[in-house]
Amino acid sequence: MKGFKLSIMLMFFLTGSTIAQGLIYEGNKSYNTSDTWEFMDNCEKGFAKVKITLGRYKNDTSGILLMEIWKPFKMRFSDELTIYLENGEIIRIYSNGNRDYVDDSNMGTYTLTAKNIEELRLTKIKTIRYSYTGEFNKTCTASNEKLISFIETEKDYDTIKSIKNLW
């Protein structure tokens, strides 16, 4: 009887984790996702977060990066996003033209090549540099730091582990 209960519990947890897989919807495609990382927005001096999520379409070796920032005004992300890795390497990725503004959140997607994915699988993301236009024109960076409160941060996100789980 004890083994039967354990089997049912394992089935529940395995089913639950499968259902909990995140998705990004873009047009008529849906992408399985990495964890969402909330990097500290350095333009806002720690008062805002830049959400980064990677998406993989079926068994494709390429993917997309979804960037989301809460702002009380509509803005347009630039076509280029620069990713600085912990080992000093720099990756430049480009917008695929999909942008949206919903519930005070500005979103944009960027194309990740198979080569970009391979680099991201080997080294942690340290910083992201982005620009936007709209009510204000700014170039900002977002650091890989978990923001706990307005003055306290925690260790960075292990982006490698999440990317390896997806690819």
Helices and strands as residue ranges (DSSP letters): H 2-19, E 23-26, E 29-33, E 37-41, E 49-56, E 63-70, E 75-77, E 80-85, E 90-102, E 105-112, H 114-122, E 125-134, E 138-143, E 146-147, E 153-154, H 159-166
